């Protein structure tokens, strides 16, 4: 059994739950990063590569897409 993939799956669920509770568009990017780490774990990548993919995806998506997505989903009053 691939315990690393199970860990990343649990992390993804936690990040998604946190995003559902806060709706700040921060945790969702970490959930996507965890999904990338799951794929690396299932393909046999080592822990260092998993953590690198997780952090890279999360940071790039957070910095690159948060403003764009927030602009389209923030209600205008």
C-alpha positions, 0 to 999 in steps of 0.5 A: 500500500502506498502510504505517501499517496494516502497521506497526500490524499488526506492532506488534499481533503483537509485543504479542501475542507478548509477552503470550504469553511473559509472561502478565501481562495488560499487552501484550494491551491494547496489541495491542487498541490497535494493532487500533484504530489499524489500523482508523483507518489503513485508514479514512484517518485521519492518524498523530496520530489513529492514535496517539491511538486506540492510546494511548486504547484501550490505557490505558482497557482497561489501567486498566479491565479488567486487574483484572477479567480478572486476578481471573477468570484468576488461579489460586487456590491 
